[in-house]
Amino acid sequence: MSITLALYKVLGVEGSEWRVRGAIAADGLGVNDSSGIRRDPGDILYQNVGAVSLTGVGSRFVVAVVGVILVLMALVPKIGAVILIVQPFVLGGTLKFMFSMIVAVGMGILADSFKR
């Protein structure tokens, strides 16, 4: 629920009860479906809060297109090899910045809750 509320705050969407319930239900359905495919059930990816706060893009269409690209990378190794071009220190720096954005959003949510 905390990640859902953080994403709503980043996107500027009202975190009404029915939206939060729908997001949690969709996550539960996704975890249930992924447990049939993978050995361990999936979970919400927390770095998405950082990615959304960095880029400002929270569109479902973009997520669907990236999903198709990831499936193509998994099925066609030559497409997946493109990721190997990126140097590890570039990816590490990006991850540090993204996770620091998650901390910043979390601190903002805590600060707002103390104001009430």
N, C-alpha and C positions, 0 to 999 in steps of 0.2 A: 504494500500500500504506500510505503514511503516513496518508492521510485515513481509510482503513478502520480502522486501529489507533486513531486519534484518536476516531472515532465509537464504537468499542467501549469506550474508556476513559470517554467522557462518559456512555454508556448503562449502564456497569457490566456489560458482557457480556464473557465470556471470549473472548479473541482466539485461539482455537485455529486450528491450521493449516487444517483443512477449511473453517472459516468464512471465513478470509482468502482462500483459493483460490476459494471460491464467490463472494465479493464482487468479486474481481478479474475472474473469468469473466463475471459479470453486467455489470460495467462495460464489458468488452470487447464483449460482445454488444450493449449499448446504443449504444456508439460505432459499431459496425458498422451497426446499423440506422439510426442518425441520419445516417450519411454518405450513405445512399440518399435521404433526404428533404431534407437541407440541403446547401448547398455545401461547408461545412467540417464535419468530424466533431466530434461533441460531446466533452465531457470531464466528469470529476467536478466538481461545483460545490463549491468549498471553503467557501463561506459556509454550507453546510448544517451544518457542525460548529458554527459560531456560533449558528445558529438552534436547533439541538437543545440546545446548552448553555444558551441563554437560556430556552427554553420548557420543556425537559425532556420534550418530546414526540418520540418516535422511532417512532411507530406506522406500519405500512405502510398501514393504512386511511386515516389522515390524509393521507398522501402521495397515495394514489389519489383522494381527494376533492378535494384541491388541484389535482391534474392535470386532473380533470374541469372544475373552475372555470376553470383557465387555457385549456383548449380552448374553453369557452363564451366567455371574454373575447376569444379570437382570432376566433371566428366571428360573434359579435354585438358590434358596436362600441359599442353603448350600455352594455353591461355593462363593457367595457374602459374606458369613459370615467369610471367610478367611481374608478379609480385617480388620475385627474387632479385629484380633489378634494384629495388629500393634498399638502400644501405641500412643495416640494423640500428645504427645510432640515430638515424632519422626517425625510424619507427619508435624507438625508445623515447626520444624527445617529444614526439607527438603524444604518446601514451601518458607521459608525465604531465603534460599540459592538460590533457583530457581529464585525467583523474583529479587534477587540482581544480578543474571546473566543477566536478562533482562535489568536492568538499565545499567550494564556494556556494553552490546552490543549496546544499544542506545547511550551511551556516545561515544563509538567508532565510530559509524556512524556520530554523530555530529562532532567529531574531524576530521574525514576524509572530511566532507563537508566544514569545515573551511579552510582546506589546499588548496582546489581548488580555 
